[in-house]
């Protein structure tokens, strides 16, 4: 199927738009190695994915704190402090030019996360980018983590567009793959992963940075 230029672009939040550096710093403050964060984050995602596949659900924050309990000796108060730092995240440097390019092109921009409500808003506001985003969506509303098909179709419905007219942009290959399987256009930025795994369907658009991906989406033919 030939992909068309999207009417709406949804961005993943954690690691795609917002830098997790404050969370990493909190781990260090509590005596844990900075290098532990990717493992904790991956365990958090695995917990949420498993719950969704099994037909249950948990909040991102609860999964994150559970992962800290499994992988560290931090107390409950310390784990809560680390989790609180998600409200201190700031945008990556390539976010502003990507969002502005879409705004100038007349393409609507939203965020789509399974993270806690308020995180995207806080980070975008801190970076002065709130005006470039139409709305923030958290799948906590429907109690289903990405990459479940339900999450992407729900986002398309909220944005009032067919799935084919919604693009999902992320630095996580699993998220892009899930979106494409649900009928969305996928855009993958290679900032966080060296390669896109061949076990997934090839991304419709890819680039080294978010502006590269946005440029690719805007170059798609009009429907």
C-alpha positions as CSV (number, residue, x, y, z in Angstrom):
1,X,0.0,0.0,0.0
2,X,1.3,3.4,-1.0
3,X,1.5,5.7,2.0
4,X,0.1,9.2,1.8
5,X,1.1,12.4,3.6
6,X,-0.5,12.2,7.1
7,X,-3.0,14.8,8.4
8,X,-2.0,14.1,12.0
9,X,1.4,13.1,13.4
10,X,1.5,11.4,16.8
11,X,4.8,11.4,18.7
12,X,5.8,8.9,21.3
13,X,7.0,10.8,24.5
14,X,9.5,9.0,26.7
15,X,12.9,9.0,24.9
16,X,11.4,10.1,21.6
17,X,10.4,13.7,22.7
18,X,11.7,13.9,26.2
19,X,15.2,13.1,27.5
20,X,15.2,10.8,30.6
21,X,18.4,12.4,32.0
22,X,16.7,13.6,35.2
23,X,15.5,10.1,36.0
24,X,19.1,8.8,35.4
25,X,20.4,11.5,37.7
26,X,18.0,10.5,40.4
27,X,19.3,6.9,40.2
28,X,22.8,8.2,40.7
29,X,21.7,10.4,43.6
30,X,20.4,7.3,45.3
31,X,23.6,5.3,44.8
32,X,22.7,3.3,41.7
33,X,24.8,3.4,38.4
34,X,23.6,5.6,35.6
35,X,23.9,2.6,33.2
36,X,21.0,0.9,35.1
37,X,18.3,3.1,33.6
38,X,18.0,1.4,30.2
39,X,17.5,-1.9,32.0
40,X,14.9,-0.5,34.4
41,X,13.1,1.2,31.5
42,X,13.1,-2.0,29.4
43,X,11.8,-4.0,32.4
44,X,9.1,-1.4,32.8
45,X,8.0,-1.8,29.2
46,X,8.1,-5.6,29.5
47,X,5.9,-5.5,32.6
48,X,3.3,-3.3,30.8
49,X,3.4,-5.3,27.6
50,X,2.9,-8.6,29.5
51,X,-0.1,-7.1,31.4
52,X,-1.7,-6.0,28.2
53,X,-1.2,-9.3,26.4
54,X,-2.5,-11.2,29.4
55,X,-5.7,-9.1,29.5
56,X,-4.9,-7.1,32.6
57,X,-3.4,-3.6,33.1
58,X,-1.1,-1.5,35.2
59,X,0.0,2.1,35.3
60,X,3.3,3.1,33.8
61,X,4.4,4.5,37.2
62,X,3.5,1.3,39.0
63,X,5.4,-0.8,36.4
64,X,8.4,1.5,36.7
65,X,8.5,1.4,40.5
66,X,8.0,-2.4,40.4
67,X,11.0,-2.6,38.1
68,X,13.1,-0.5,40.5
69,X,12.1,-2.9,43.3
70,X,13.2,-5.9,41.3
71,X,16.5,-4.4,40.1
72,X,17.7,-2.3,43.0
73,X,17.7,-2.1,46.8
74,X,16.0,1.3,46.9
75,X,13.3,2.0,49.5
76,X,9.8,2.8,48.6
77,X,10.4,6.5,49.2
78,X,13.5,6.4,47.0
79,X,11.7,4.6,44.3
80,X,8.9,7.2,44.4
81,X,11.5,10.0,44.2
82,X,13.0,8.5,41.1
83,X,9.6,8.1,39.5
84,X,8.7,11.7,40.3
85,X,11.6,12.9,38.1
86,X,9.6,12.0,35.0
87,X,7.9,15.3,35.7
88,X,11.3,17.1,35.2
89,X,12.0,15.8,31.7
90,X,13.0,18.3,28.9
91,X,12.8,17.9,25.1
92,X,15.7,16.6,23.1
93,X,17.3,19.2,20.9
94,X,15.8,17.8,17.7
95,X,12.2,18.1,18.9
96,X,11.5,21.8,18.4
97,X,12.5,21.9,14.7
98,X,10.5,18.8,14.0
99,X,7.3,20.1,15.6
100,X,7.7,23.5,14.1
101,X,8.1,22.1,10.6
102,X,4.8,20.2,11.0
103,X,3.0,23.2,12.4
104,X,4.2,25.4,9.5
105,X,3.1,22.7,7.0
106,X,-0.4,22.7,8.5
107,X,-0.1,19.1,9.9
108,X,-1.7,18.5,13.3
109,X,0.6,17.2,16.1
110,X,-0.4,15.1,19.1
111,X,1.5,12.9,21.5
112,X,0.7,9.3,22.2
113,X,2.2,7.6,25.3
114,X,1.4,4.8,27.7
115,X,3.2,7.0,30.3
116,X,1.6,8.8,33.2
117,X,-0.7,11.7,32.3
118,X,1.0,15.0,32.9
119,X,4.5,13.9,31.9
120,X,4.2,15.0,28.3
121,X,2.5,18.3,29.2
122,X,5.2,19.1,31.8
123,X,8.1,18.4,29.5
124,X,6.6,20.3,26.5
125,X,5.8,23.3,28.6
126,X,9.3,23.3,30.1
127,X,10.7,23.3,26.6
128,X,8.4,26.1,25.5
129,X,6.8,23.7,22.9
130,X,3.2,23.4,24.3
131,X,1.7,25.6,21.6
132,X,3.0,23.3,18.9
133,X,1.0,20.3,20.1
134,X,-2.7,20.0,19.7
135,X,-3.3,17.5,22.5
136,X,-1.6,14.9,24.6
137,X,-2.9,11.4,24.7
138,X,-2.2,8.7,27.3
139,X,-3.4,5.2,26.8
140,X,-4.1,5.0,30.5
141,X,-7.5,6.2,29.3
142,X,-8.2,2.9,27.7
143,X,-6.0,0.7,29.9
144,X,-4.0,-0.8,27.0
145,X,-0.2,-0.3,26.4
146,X,1.3,0.3,23.0
147,X,2.0,-1.6,20.8
148,X,-1.5,-3.1,21.1
149,X,-3.6,-2.4,18.1
150,X,-6.3,-0.9,20.3
151,X,-4.0,1.9,21.4
152,X,-3.3,3.2,17.9
153,X,-6.8,2.9,16.6
154,X,-8.1,4.7,19.7
155,X,-5.7,7.6,18.9
156,X,-6.9,7.7,15.4
157,X,-10.5,7.9,16.6
158,X,-9.8,10.6,19.1
159,X,-8.1,12.6,16.3
160,X,-11.1,11.9,14.0
161,X,-9.0,10.6,11.1
162,X,-8.7,7.2,9.5
163,X,-5.7,5.2,10.6
164,X,-4.0,5.7,7.3
165,X,-4.0,9.4,7.8
166,X,-2.3,9.2,11.2
167,X,1.5,8.8,11.5
168,X,3.3,7.6,14.6
169,X,6.9,8.8,15.1
170,X,9.1,7.1,17.7
171,X,12.7,6.2,18.4
172,X,11.5,2.7,19.4
173,X,11.2,0.2,16.6
174,X,8.5,-1.9,18.4
175,X,6.3,1.2,18.6
176,X,6.6,2.0,14.9
177,X,6.0,-1.7,14.0
178,X,2.9,-1.8,16.2
179,X,1.6,1.4,14.6
180,X,2.1,0.1,11.1
181,X,0.4,-3.2,11.9
182,X,-2.6,-1.2,13.0
183,X,-2.7,0.7,9.6
184,X,-0.9,3.9,10.6
185,X,2.1,5.3,8.8
186,X,5.3,4.7,10.8
187,X,8.2,7.0,11.2
188,X,11.4,5.8,12.9
189,X,14.2,8.0,14.1
190,X,17.5,6.2,14.7
191,X,18.5,8.2,17.8
192,X,18.1,5.4,20.3
193,X,18.7,2.2,18.4
194,X,21.5,1.4,16.0
195,X,19.4,-0.5,13.5
196,X,15.7,-1.3,12.8
197,X,15.3,-5.0,13.6
198,X,14.6,-7.1,10.5
199,X,12.1,-9.2,12.4
200,X,9.7,-6.2,12.2
201,X,8.1,-4.7,9.0
202,X,10.4,-2.0,7.5
203,X,9.4,1.5,8.6
204,X,7.6,3.5,6.1
205,X,9.8,6.5,6.8
206,X,13.1,6.6,8.7
207,X,15.9,9.1,9.5
208,X,18.7,9.9,11.9
209,X,16.7,12.5,13.7
210,X,13.1,13.7,14.2
211,X,13.4,16.5,11.6
212,X,14.7,13.9,9.1
213,X,11.6,11.7,9.8
214,X,9.2,14.7,9.6
215,X,10.8,15.7,6.2
216,X,10.1,12.2,4.9
217,X,6.5,12.3,6.1
218,X,5.9,15.6,4.4
219,X,7.4,14.4,1.2
220,X,4.8,11.6,0.9
221,X,2.2,12.2,-1.8
222,X,-1.1,13.8,-0.9
223,X,-4.0,11.4,-0.6
